Amino acid sequence: MKRIAREELSAILLAAPGWAQVGLTMPDERMRERAADTLAATIIEKLEGSSPTDVNQLRLPL
């Protein structure tokens, strides 16, 4: 199993949908579970290189 660098993981998490990032802090358990699942799927997709760009996700300048 390949070890992932902290910087790469940070970049992947920041590329995840915003609702999933915020969803982890929600009091609703179902919302937290959905958000965690989406973040996990994002990480797996990026590491496998199978993640197509989401045209509906706006890119905001940093």
N, CA, C, O and CB atoms as a CASP TS submission, in Angstrom:
PFRMAT TS
TARGET T0000
AUTHOR 0000-0000-0000
METHOD Language model
MODEL 1
PARENT N/A
ATOM      1  N   MET     1       0.844  -1.182   0.000  1.00  0.00           N
ATOM      2  CA  MET     1       0.000   0.000   0.000  1.00  0.00           C
ATOM      3  C   MET     1       0.884   1.238   0.000  1.00  0.00           C
ATOM      4  O   MET     1       1.817   1.356   0.794  1.00  0.00           O
ATOM      5  CB  MET     1      -0.957   0.002   1.218  1.00  0.00           C
ATOM      6  N   LYS     2       0.575   2.149  -0.897  1.00  0.00           N
ATOM      7  CA  LYS     2       1.342   3.376  -1.030  1.00  0.00           C
ATOM      8  C   LYS     2       0.980   4.345   0.088  1.00  0.00           C
ATOM      9  O   LYS     2      -0.195   4.532   0.404  1.00  0.00           O
ATOM     10  CB  LYS     2       1.098   4.020  -2.402  1.00  0.00           C
ATOM     11  N   ARG     3       1.985   4.951   0.676  1.00  0.00           N
ATOM     12  CA  ARG     3       1.753   5.954   1.716  1.00  0.00           C
ATOM     13  C   ARG     3       1.517   7.300   1.035  1.00  0.00           C
ATOM     14  O   ARG     3       2.234   7.670   0.105  1.00  0.00           O
ATOM     15  CB  ARG     3       2.964   6.032   2.720  1.00  0.00           C
ATOM     16  N   ILE     4       0.518   8.016   1.503  1.00  0.00           N
ATOM     17  CA  ILE     4       0.166   9.303   0.914  1.00  0.00           C
ATOM     18  C   ILE     4       0.768  10.426   1.753  1.00  0.00           C
ATOM     19  O   ILE     4       0.746  10.379   2.983  1.00  0.00           O
ATOM     20  CB  ILE     4      -1.375   9.461   0.808  1.00  0.00           C
ATOM     21  N   ALA     5       1.299  11.422   1.077  1.00  0.00           N
ATOM     22  CA  ALA     5       1.886  12.577   1.765  1.00  0.00           C
ATOM     23  C   ALA     5       0.777  13.453   2.345  1.00  0.00           C
ATOM     24  O   ALA     5      -0.317  13.547   1.788  1.00  0.00           O
ATOM     25  CB  ALA     5       2.780  13.402   0.795  1.00  0.00           C
ATOM     26  N   ARG     6       1.075  14.076   3.448  1.00  0.00           N
ATOM     27  CA  ARG     6       0.097  14.942   4.117  1.00  0.00           C
ATOM     28  C   ARG     6      -0.393  16.055   3.188  1.00  0.00           C
ATOM     29  O   ARG     6      -1.579  16.383   3.178  1.00  0.00           O
ATOM     30  CB  ARG     6       0.708  15.552   5.387  1.00  0.00           C
ATOM     31  N   GLU     7       0.515  16.629   2.416  1.00  0.00           N
ATOM     32  CA  GLU     7       0.147  17.716   1.509  1.00  0.00           C
ATOM     33  C   GLU     7      -0.830  17.233   0.439  1.00  0.00           C
ATOM     34  O   GLU     7      -1.763  17.948   0.072  1.00  0.00           O
ATOM     35  CB  GLU     7       1.399  18.307   0.849  1.00  0.00           C
ATOM     36  N   GLU     8      -0.608  16.013  -0.058  1.00  0.00           N
ATOM     37  CA  GLU     8      -1.500  15.462  -1.072  1.00  0.00           C
ATOM     38  C   GLU     8      -2.886  15.205  -0.488  1.00  0.00           C
ATOM     39  O   GLU     8      -3.897  15.511  -1.120  1.00  0.00           O
ATOM     40  CB  GLU     8      -0.918  14.165  -1.652  1.00  0.00           C
ATOM     41  N   LEU     9      -2.929  14.644   0.715  1.00  0.00           N
ATOM     42  CA  LEU     9      -4.211  14.398   1.372  1.00  0.00           C
ATOM     43  C   LEU     9      -4.944  15.709   1.646  1.00  0.00           C
ATOM     44  O   LEU     9      -6.158  15.790   1.461  1.00  0.00           O
ATOM     45  CB  LEU     9      -4.001  13.627   2.681  1.00  0.00           C
ATOM     46  N   SER    10      -4.224  16.720   2.078  1.00  0.00           N
ATOM     47  CA  SER    10      -4.839  18.034   2.315  1.00  0.00           C
ATOM     48  C   SER    10      -5.457  18.586   1.041  1.00  0.00           C
ATOM     49  O   SER    10      -6.572  19.109   1.057  1.00  0.00           O
ATOM     50  CB  SER    10      -3.801  19.024   2.863  1.00  0.00           C
ATOM     51  N   ALA    11      -4.731  18.468  -0.058  1.00  0.00           N
ATOM     52  CA  ALA    11      -5.245  18.962  -1.339  1.00  0.00           C
ATOM     53  C   ALA    11      -6.500  18.200  -1.759  1.00  0.00           C
ATOM     54  O   ALA    11      -7.445  18.793  -2.277  1.00  0.00           O
ATOM     55  CB  ALA    11      -4.169  18.843  -2.430  1.00  0.00           C
ATOM     56  N   ILE    12      -6.509  16.898  -1.538  1.00  0.00           N
ATOM     57  CA  ILE    12      -7.683  16.087  -1.884  1.00  0.00           C
ATOM     58  C   ILE    12      -8.884  16.507  -1.042  1.00  0.00           C
ATOM     59  O   ILE    12      -9.986  16.666  -1.568  1.00  0.00           O
ATOM     60  CB  ILE    12      -7.388  14.579  -1.681  1.00  0.00           C
ATOM     61  N   LEU    13      -8.676  16.688   0.262  1.00  0.00           N
ATOM     62  CA  LEU    13      -9.781  17.101   1.131  1.00  0.00           C
ATOM     63  C   LEU    13     -10.326  18.466   0.744  1.00  0.00           C
ATOM     64  O   LEU    13     -11.535  18.691   0.791  1.00  0.00           O
ATOM     65  CB  LEU    13      -9.330  17.123   2.582  1.00  0.00           C
ATOM     66  N   LEU    14      -9.444  19.372   0.365  1.00  0.00           N
ATOM     67  CA  LEU    14      -9.896  20.699  -0.054  1.00  0.00           C
ATOM     68  C   LEU    14     -10.636  20.658  -1.394  1.00  0.00           C
ATOM     69  O   LEU    14     -11.440  21.542  -1.688  1.00  0.00           O
ATOM     70  CB  LEU    14      -8.706  21.647  -0.152  1.00  0.00           C
ATOM     71  N   ALA    15     -10.364  19.628  -2.207  1.00  0.00           N
ATOM     72  CA  ALA    15     -11.042  19.490  -3.496  1.00  0.00           C
ATOM     73  C   ALA    15     -12.401  18.821  -3.361  1.00  0.00           C
ATOM     74  O   ALA    15     -13.179  18.804  -4.315  1.00  0.00           O
ATOM     75  CB  ALA    15     -10.178  18.700  -4.457  1.00  0.00           C
ATOM     76  N   ALA    16     -12.695  18.270  -2.190  1.00  0.00           N
ATOM     77  CA  ALA    16     -13.987  17.618  -1.953  1.00  0.00           C
ATOM     78  C   ALA    16     -15.101  18.654  -1.961  1.00  0.00           C
ATOM     79  O   ALA    16     -14.849  19.832  -1.707  1.00  0.00           O
ATOM     80  CB  ALA    16     -13.980  16.847  -0.612  1.00  0.00           C
ATOM     81  N   PRO    17     -16.325  18.233  -2.247  1.00  0.00           N
ATOM     82  CA  PRO    17     -17.442  19.171  -2.243  1.00  0.00           C
ATOM     83  C   PRO    17     -17.564  19.896  -0.891  1.00  0.00           C
ATOM     84  O   PRO    17     -17.402  19.298   0.172  1.00  0.00           O
ATOM     85  CB  PRO    17     -18.747  18.433  -2.567  1.00  0.00           C
ATOM     86  N   GLY    18     -17.850  21.182  -0.969  1.00  0.00           N
ATOM     87  CA  GLY    18     -17.952  22.003   0.236  1.00  0.00           C
ATOM     88  C   GLY    18     -18.994  21.498   1.211  1.00  0.00           C
ATOM     89  O   GLY    18     -18.787  21.550   2.424  1.00  0.00           O
ATOM     90  N   TRP    19     -20.130  21.003   0.688  1.00  0.00           N
ATOM     91  CA  TRP    19     -21.183  20.540   1.599  1.00  0.00           C
ATOM     92  C   TRP    19     -20.691  19.368   2.439  1.00  0.00           C
ATOM     93  O   TRP    19     -21.103  19.214   3.589  1.00  0.00           O
ATOM     94  CB  TRP    19     -22.441  20.133   0.810  1.00  0.00           C
ATOM     95  N   ALA    20     -19.802  18.531   1.869  1.00  0.00           N
ATOM     96  CA  ALA    20     -19.293  17.385   2.609  1.00  0.00           C
ATOM     97  C   ALA    20     -18.320  17.829   3.695  1.00  0.00           C
ATOM     98  O   ALA    20     -18.283  17.249   4.781  1.00  0.00           O
ATOM     99  CB  ALA    20     -18.612  16.398   1.662  1.00  0.00           C
ATOM    100  N   GLN    21     -17.544  18.847   3.399  1.00  0.00           N
ATOM    101  CA  GLN    21     -16.620  19.377   4.399  1.00  0.00           C
ATOM    102  C   GLN    21     -17.394  19.936   5.593  1.00  0.00           C
ATOM    103  O   GLN    21     -17.057  19.663   6.745  1.00  0.00           O
ATOM    104  CB  GLN    21     -15.720  20.469   3.782  1.00  0.00           C
ATOM    105  N   VAL    22     -18.422  20.710   5.308  1.00  0.00           N
ATOM    106  CA  VAL    22     -19.248  21.302   6.367  1.00  0.00           C
ATOM    107  C   VAL    22     -20.128  20.247   7.019  1.00  0.00           C
ATOM    108  O   VAL    22     -20.416  20.325   8.213  1.00  0.00           O
ATOM    109  CB  VAL    22     -20.118  22.438   5.806  1.00  0.00           C
ATOM    110  N   GLY    23     -20.553  19.266   6.241  1.00  0.00           N
ATOM    111  CA  GLY    23     -21.454  18.230   6.731  1.00  0.00           C
ATOM    112  C   GLY    23     -20.902  17.430   7.894  1.00  0.00           C
ATOM    113  O   GLY    23     -21.669  16.883   8.687  1.00  0.00           O
ATOM    114  N   LEU    24     -19.581  17.350   8.012  1.00  0.00           N
ATOM    115  CA  LEU    24     -18.987  16.623   9.134  1.00  0.00           C
ATOM    116  C   LEU    24     -19.285  17.280  10.478  1.00  0.00           C
ATOM    117  O   LEU    24     -19.200  16.626  11.518  1.00  0.00           O
ATOM    118  CB  LEU    24     -17.489  16.516   8.944  1.00  0.00           C
ATOM    119  N   THR    25     -19.630  18.549  10.467  1.00  0.00           N
ATOM    120  CA  THR    25     -19.870  19.278  11.716  1.00  0.00           C
ATOM    121  C   THR    25     -21.344  19.360  12.089  1.00  0.00           C
ATOM    122  O   THR    25     -21.687  19.938  13.120  1.00  0.00           O
ATOM    123  CB  THR    25     -19.309  20.669  11.609  1.00  0.00           C
ATOM    124  N   MET    26     -22.213  18.795  11.275  1.00  0.00           N
ATOM    125  CA  MET    26     -23.646  18.877  11.519  1.00  0.00           C
ATOM    126  C   MET    26     -24.080  18.015  12.707  1.00  0.00           C
ATOM    127  O   MET    26     -23.484  16.968  12.959  1.00  0.00           O
ATOM    128  CB  MET    26     -24.406  18.459  10.273  1.00  0.00           C
ATOM    129  N   PRO    27     -25.108  18.446  13.436  1.00  0.00           N
ATOM    130  CA  PRO    27     -25.599  17.645  14.549  1.00  0.00           C
ATOM    131  C   PRO    27     -26.361  16.397  14.096  1.00  0.00           C
ATOM    132  O   PRO    27     -26.515  15.453  14.871  1.00  0.00           O
ATOM    133  CB  PRO    27     -26.485  18.488  15.424  1.00  0.00           C
ATOM    134  N   ASP    28     -26.833  16.386  12.862  1.00  0.00           N
ATOM    135  CA  ASP    28     -27.588  15.252  12.329  1.00  0.00           C
ATOM    136  C   ASP    28     -26.635  14.109  11.963  1.00  0.00           C
ATOM    137  O   ASP    28     -25.758  14.279  11.116  1.00  0.00           O
ATOM    138  CB  ASP    28     -28.418  15.683  11.092  1.00  0.00           C
ATOM    139  N   GLU    29     -26.809  12.949  12.599  1.00  0.00           N
ATOM    140  CA  GLU    29     -25.908  11.815  12.381  1.00  0.00           C
ATOM    141  C   GLU    29     -25.925  11.331  10.932  1.00  0.00           C
ATOM    142  O   GLU    29     -24.878  10.983  10.386  1.00  0.00           O
ATOM    143  CB  GLU    29     -26.284  10.671  13.305  1.00  0.00           C
ATOM    144  N   ARG    30     -27.092  11.305  10.310  1.00  0.00           N
ATOM    145  CA  ARG    30     -27.182  10.860   8.911  1.00  0.00           C
ATOM    146  C   ARG    30     -26.403  11.783   7.984  1.00  0.00           C
ATOM    147  O   ARG    30     -25.757  11.319   7.044  1.00  0.00           O
ATOM    148  CB  ARG    30     -28.649  10.792   8.464  1.00  0.00           C
ATOM    149  N   MET    31     -26.461  13.090   8.242  1.00  0.00           N
ATOM    150  CA  MET    31     -25.721  14.050   7.419  1.00  0.00           C
ATOM    151  C   MET    31     -24.213  13.859   7.596  1.00  0.00           C
ATOM    152  O   MET    31     -23.459  13.927   6.625  1.00  0.00           O
ATOM    153  CB  MET    31     -26.124  15.498   7.781  1.00  0.00           C
ATOM    154  N   ARG    32     -23.776  13.620   8.832  1.00  0.00           N
ATOM    155  CA  ARG    32     -22.349  13.385   9.075  1.00  0.00           C
ATOM    156  C   ARG    32     -21.877  12.122   8.361  1.00  0.00           C
ATOM    157  O   ARG    32     -20.785  12.097   7.794  1.00  0.00           O
ATOM    158  CB  ARG    32     -22.069  13.274  10.584  1.00  0.00           C
ATOM    159  N   GLU    33     -22.697  11.079   8.390  1.00  0.00           N
ATOM    160  CA  GLU    33     -22.330   9.829   7.718  1.00  0.00           C
ATOM    161  C   GLU    33     -22.250  10.018   6.210  1.00  0.00           C
ATOM    162  O   GLU    33     -21.325   9.515   5.572  1.00  0.00           O
ATOM    163  CB  GLU    33     -23.339   8.726   8.053  1.00  0.00           C
ATOM    164  N   ARG    34     -23.208  10.738   5.633  1.00  0.00           N
ATOM    165  CA  ARG    34     -23.181  11.010   4.186  1.00  0.00           C
ATOM    166  C   ARG    34     -21.958  11.830   3.811  1.00  0.00           C
ATOM    167  O   ARG    34     -21.315  11.579   2.791  1.00  0.00           O
ATOM    168  CB  ARG    34     -24.459  11.746   3.748  1.00  0.00           C
ATOM    169  N   ALA    35     -21.643  12.820   4.651  1.00  0.00           N
ATOM    170  CA  ALA    35     -20.484  13.668   4.384  1.00  0.00           C
ATOM    171  C   ALA    35     -19.194  12.856   4.464  1.00  0.00           C
ATOM    172  O   ALA    35     -18.321  12.991   3.606  1.00  0.00           O
ATOM    173  CB  ALA    35     -20.437  14.844   5.376  1.00  0.00           C
ATOM    174  N   ALA    36     -19.071  12.017   5.484  1.00  0.00           N
ATOM    175  CA  ALA    36     -17.869  11.192   5.629  1.00  0.00           C
ATOM    176  C   ALA    36     -17.733  10.232   4.455  1.00  0.00           C
ATOM    177  O   ALA    36     -16.628  10.012   3.960  1.00  0.00           O
ATOM    178  CB  ALA    36     -17.905  10.408   6.953  1.00  0.00           C
ATOM    179  N   ASP    37     -18.842   9.662   4.005  1.00  0.00           N
ATOM    180  CA  ASP    37     -18.819   8.749   2.861  1.00  0.00           C
ATOM    181  C   ASP    37     -18.362   9.481   1.604  1.00  0.00           C
ATOM    182  O   ASP    37     -17.569   8.949   0.827  1.00  0.00           O
ATOM    183  CB  ASP    37     -20.210   8.123   2.638  1.00  0.00           C
ATOM    184  N   THR    38     -18.854  10.687   1.404  1.00  0.00           N
ATOM    185  CA  THR    38     -18.468  11.474   0.233  1.00  0.00           C
ATOM    186  C   THR    38     -16.988  11.841   0.284  1.00  0.00           C
ATOM    187  O   THR    38     -16.296  11.773  -0.732  1.00  0.00           O
ATOM    188  CB  THR    38     -19.322  12.744   0.137  1.00  0.00           C
ATOM    189  N   LEU    39     -16.503  12.226   1.457  1.00  0.00           N
ATOM    190  CA  LEU    39     -15.083  12.546   1.582  1.00  0.00           C
ATOM    191  C   LEU    39     -14.220  11.307   1.326  1.00  0.00           C
ATOM    192  O   LEU    39     -13.196  11.392   0.648  1.00  0.00           O
ATOM    193  CB  LEU    39     -14.786  13.123   2.978  1.00  0.00           C
ATOM    194  N   ALA    40     -14.629  10.168   1.861  1.00  0.00           N
ATOM    195  CA  ALA    40     -13.880   8.936   1.631  1.00  0.00           C
ATOM    196  C   ALA    40     -13.863   8.581   0.140  1.00  0.00           C
ATOM    197  O   ALA    40     -12.829   8.184  -0.396  1.00  0.00           O
ATOM    198  CB  ALA    40     -14.486   7.780   2.449  1.00  0.00           C
ATOM    199  N   ALA    41     -15.010   8.727  -0.520  1.00  0.00           N
ATOM    200  CA  ALA    41     -15.086   8.441  -1.954  1.00  0.00           C
ATOM    201  C   ALA    41     -14.192   9.389  -2.748  1.00  0.00           C
ATOM    202  O   ALA    41     -13.559   8.980  -3.721  1.00  0.00           O
ATOM    203  CB  ALA    41     -16.536   8.549  -2.446  1.00  0.00           C
ATOM    204  N   THR    42     -14.142  10.645  -2.338  1.00  0.00           N
ATOM    205  CA  THR    42     -13.281  11.625  -3.013  1.00  0.00           C
ATOM    206  C   THR    42     -11.818  11.233  -2.885  1.00  0.00           C
ATOM    207  O   THR    42     -11.067  11.300  -3.858  1.00  0.00           O
ATOM    208  CB  THR    42     -13.502  13.033  -2.433  1.00  0.00           C
ATOM    209  N   ILE    43     -11.415  10.828  -1.699  1.00  0.00           N
ATOM    210  CA  ILE    43     -10.027  10.421  -1.474  1.00  0.00           C
ATOM    211  C   ILE    43      -9.685   9.215  -2.335  1.00  0.00           C
ATOM    212  O   ILE    43      -8.644   9.197  -2.992  1.00  0.00           O
ATOM    213  CB  ILE    43      -9.787  10.100   0.015  1.00  0.00           C
ATOM    214  N   ILE    44     -10.543   8.216  -2.339  1.00  0.00           N
ATOM    215  CA  ILE    44     -10.289   7.004  -3.117  1.00  0.00           C
ATOM    216  C   ILE    44     -10.218   7.320  -4.612  1.00  0.00           C
ATOM    217  O   ILE    44      -9.327   6.835  -5.310  1.00  0.00           O
ATOM    218  CB  ILE    44     -11.383   5.954  -2.847  1.00  0.00           C
ATOM    219  N   GLU    45     -11.148   8.124  -5.097  1.00  0.00           N
ATOM    220  CA  GLU    45     -11.159   8.473  -6.522  1.00  0.00           C
ATOM    221  C   GLU    45      -9.892   9.199  -6.922  1.00  0.00           C
ATOM    222  O   GLU    45      -9.309   8.899  -7.964  1.00  0.00           O
ATOM    223  CB  GLU    45     -12.372   9.333  -6.853  1.00  0.00           C
ATOM    224  N   LYS    46      -9.456  10.151  -6.110  1.00  0.00           N
ATOM    225  CA  LYS    46      -8.241  10.915  -6.440  1.00  0.00           C
ATOM    226  C   LYS    46      -7.007  10.026  -6.411  1.00  0.00           C
ATOM    227  O   LYS    46      -6.136  10.146  -7.273  1.00  0.00           O
ATOM    228  CB  LYS    46      -8.060  12.087  -5.466  1.00  0.00           C
ATOM    229  N   LEU    47      -6.923   9.135  -5.427  1.00  0.00           N
ATOM    230  CA  LEU    47      -5.758   8.259  -5.331  1.00  0.00           C
ATOM    231  C   LEU    47      -5.709   7.253  -6.472  1.00  0.00           C
ATOM    232  O   LEU    47      -4.627   6.892  -6.934  1.00  0.00           O
ATOM    233  CB  LEU    47      -5.761   7.528  -4.002  1.00  0.00           C
ATOM    234  N   GLU    48      -6.867   6.799  -6.927  1.00  0.00           N
ATOM    235  CA  GLU    48      -6.921   5.854  -8.041  1.00  0.00           C
ATOM    236  C   GLU    48      -6.840   6.554  -9.389  1.00  0.00           C
ATOM    237  O   GLU    48      -6.650   5.908 -10.419  1.00  0.00           O
ATOM    238  CB  GLU    48      -8.193   5.036  -7.967  1.00  0.00           C
ATOM    239  N   GLY    49      -6.984   7.875  -9.381  1.00  0.00           N
ATOM    240  CA  GLY    49      -6.923   8.631 -10.622  1.00  0.00           C
ATOM    241  C   GLY    49      -8.167   8.491 -11.473  1.00  0.00           C
ATOM    242  O   GLY    49      -8.130   8.767 -12.672  1.00  0.00           O
ATOM    243  N   SER    50      -9.271   8.066 -10.874  1.00  0.00           N
ATOM    244  CA  SER    50     -10.489   7.828 -11.641  1.00  0.00           C
ATOM    245  C   SER    50     -11.525   8.929 -11.457  1.00  0.00           C
ATOM    246  O   SER    50     -12.690   8.743 -11.806  1.00  0.00           O
ATOM    247  CB  SER    50     -11.088   6.504 -11.251  1.00  0.00           C
ATOM    248  N   SER    51     -11.128  10.042 -10.927  1.00  0.00           N
ATOM    249  CA  SER    51     -12.082  11.099 -10.615  1.00  0.00           C
ATOM    250  C   SER    51     -12.185  12.112 -11.756  1.00  0.00           C
ATOM    251  O   SER    51     -11.259  12.894 -11.974  1.00  0.00           O
ATOM    252  CB  SER    51     -11.682  11.804  -9.322  1.00  0.00           C
ATOM    253  N   PRO    52     -13.305  12.103 -12.486  1.00  0.00           N
ATOM    254  CA  PRO    52     -13.485  13.136 -13.509  1.00  0.00           C
ATOM    255  C   PRO    52     -13.806  14.469 -12.837  1.00  0.00           C
ATOM    256  O   PRO    52     -14.367  14.502 -11.741  1.00  0.00           O
ATOM    257  CB  PRO    52     -14.614  12.741 -14.508  1.00  0.00           C
ATOM    258  N   THR    53     -13.453  15.543 -13.489  1.00  0.00           N
ATOM    259  CA  THR    53     -13.728  16.865 -12.953  1.00  0.00           C
ATOM    260  C   THR    53     -15.229  17.110 -12.939  1.00  0.00           C
ATOM    261  O   THR    53     -15.909  16.869 -13.936  1.00  0.00           O
ATOM    262  CB  THR    53     -13.006  17.950 -13.773  1.00  0.00           C
ATOM    263  N   ASP    54     -15.739  17.581 -11.828  1.00  0.00           N
ATOM    264  CA  ASP    54     -17.164  17.896 -11.695  1.00  0.00           C
ATOM    265  C   ASP    54     -17.396  19.296 -12.245  1.00  0.00           C
ATOM    266  O   ASP    54     -16.941  20.281 -11.664  1.00  0.00           O
ATOM    267  CB  ASP    54     -17.638  17.793 -10.202  1.00  0.00           C
ATOM    268  N   VAL    55     -18.107  19.379 -13.370  1.00  0.00           N
ATOM    269  CA  VAL    55     -18.340  20.671 -14.002  1.00  0.00           C
ATOM    270  C   VAL    55     -19.276  21.556 -13.187  1.00  0.00           C
ATOM    271  O   VAL    55     -19.334  22.764 -13.415  1.00  0.00           O
ATOM    272  CB  VAL    55     -18.905  20.471 -15.386  1.00  0.00           C
ATOM    273  N   ASN    56     -20.012  20.971 -12.239  1.00  0.00           N
ATOM    274  CA  ASN    56     -20.917  21.746 -11.400  1.00  0.00           C
ATOM    275  C   ASN    56     -20.234  22.322 -10.167  1.00  0.00           C
ATOM    276  O   ASN    56     -20.822  23.158  -9.481  1.00  0.00           O
ATOM    277  CB  ASN    56     -22.075  20.891 -10.978  1.00  0.00           C
ATOM    278  N   GLN    57     -19.015  21.900  -9.868  1.00  0.00           N
ATOM    279  CA  GLN    57     -18.288  22.394  -8.712  1.00  0.00           C
ATOM    280  C   GLN    57     -17.515  23.650  -9.126  1.00  0.00           C
ATOM    281  O   GLN    57     -16.642  23.590  -9.991  1.00  0.00           O
ATOM    282  CB  GLN    57     -17.328  21.300  -8.141  1.00  0.00           C
ATOM    283  N   LEU    58     -17.835  24.765  -8.515  1.00  0.00           N
ATOM    284  CA  LEU    58     -17.168  26.017  -8.861  1.00  0.00           C
ATOM    285  C   LEU    58     -15.757  26.034  -8.291  1.00  0.00           C
ATOM    286  O   LEU    58     -15.527  25.608  -7.159  1.00  0.00           O
ATOM    287  CB  LEU    58     -17.971  27.225  -8.343  1.00  0.00           C
ATOM    288  N   ARG    59     -14.817  26.531  -9.085  1.00  0.00           N
ATOM    289  CA  ARG    59     -13.447  26.692  -8.607  1.00  0.00           C
ATOM    290  C   ARG    59     -13.308  28.123  -8.102  1.00  0.00           C
ATOM    291  O   ARG    59     -13.543  29.078  -8.842  1.00  0.00           O
ATOM    292  CB  ARG    59     -12.392  26.375  -9.738  1.00  0.00           C
ATOM    293  N   LEU    60     -12.934  28.258  -6.864  1.00  0.00           N
ATOM    294  CA  LEU    60     -12.756  29.579  -6.283  1.00  0.00           C
ATOM    295  C   LEU    60     -11.271  29.861  -6.092  1.00  0.00           C
ATOM    296  O   LEU    60     -10.534  28.991  -5.629  1.00  0.00           O
ATOM    297  CB  LEU    60     -13.509  29.694  -4.941  1.00  0.00           C
ATOM    298  N   PRO    61     -10.826  31.058  -6.440  1.00  0.00           N
ATOM    299  CA  PRO    61      -9.406  31.365  -6.263  1.00  0.00           C
ATOM    300  C   PRO    61      -9.060  31.465  -4.784  1.00  0.00           C
ATOM    301  O   PRO    61      -9.872  31.906  -3.971  1.00  0.00           O
ATOM    302  CB  PRO    61      -9.042  32.674  -6.982  1.00  0.00           C
ATOM    303  N   LEU    62      -7.863  31.056  -4.453  1.00  0.00           N
ATOM    304  CA  LEU    62      -7.413  31.136  -3.058  1.00  0.00           C
ATOM    305  C   LEU    62      -6.737  32.442  -2.777  1.00  0.00           C
ATOM    306  O   LEU    62      -6.296  32.679  -1.653  1.00  0.00           O
ATOM    307  CB  LEU    62      -6.475  30.000  -2.729  1.00  0.00           C
TER
END
